[in-house]
Structure formats: C-alpha cells, structure tokens
Amino acid sequence: MGDKKKKTFMFIRLVSAAGTGFFYAKRKSAKKALEKLEFRKYDPRCILEWPPFIAVPLGWRCGESTV
C-alpha cells in the first residue's frame, strides 16, 4: 500500500466571552490554525443566551493570564 500522511489535528477550547467559565472543546486542522475562531453558541449559565465564544489553547483555564 502507499504511504499515507497522518492528518494532524489540534484541540482548542471555545470559552464564553460572558465570563461564566462555560466552554466547548473543538477539533481543528493544524494547517488552518492561523485564523482566530469566534462563534456564537448557547451558554446555559448566561442571561444572554448566545454570547460569543472565543478560541484559546486547550490548556488555558479561566482567570489565568496568557502573558
């Protein structure tokens, strides 16, 4: 059989911009990792039910500084 390249994926965390700590985990192609992701998704802990979710690295937690 021929040589097959393994697909490389990275996992990102979509954190609620409302500050509730709610997040979604998403798998993303590492080749297209240059652009920032921002989605409007449902947050059950928020009064505003559809806040924007911003992509951060998977190891990041709410309240940690990224500097």
N, C-alpha and C positions, 0 to 999 in steps of 0.2 A: 504494500500500500504506500501511497505517497506521504510525504511529510506534511503534517497539518500544524498550523500555528495555533497555539492556545489563545483563546480570547482573554484579554485582560480586562477585568472589571474592578472598580473600586466602589466601596460603600460610602455614602455620605449621609449626614443627618440633616433633616429639614426641621429647624427649630422655629417655633411660633414667635413672631415679632411682637405679640401681645404680652410676652413675658410670663406666660403661665407655666413654662417648663415642658409643655407637651411637644412631642416630636414624632416625625415619621422617619424611617430608615429607607433609603433608596439605593439601588444598584445602578451605577453609571459607567459607561465606557471610559476607560482611561485615555483613549485617544481624543475624546471631546471634552476633556476635563478643564479646558481653559476658560470657558464661559461660566459665569455665576448663575446658579439656578435660583429662581424665586417663584413660588407657586402660591395660589390662594386655595387653601384646603380647610376642611372642617376642624374646628378646635372645640371639643366638648367642655373644656374648662373656662371658656371665654364668653363674655356677654356678647361681644361682636363675634358672630359665629364663623365668619370666613376671613380670618386675618391672613396676611401674607406669611409664608414660611420661607426662611432664608437658609441656604445651604452652608453648612460648616463641616469641618473634618469630623470623622466618626468619633475620635477620642475626646472631643471637646464637650464640656458639660456647662450647664447654665451657671453664670456667675464667675467663671474662670476668665482671666484676661488672656487675650490672644497675642500679646506683645512678647 
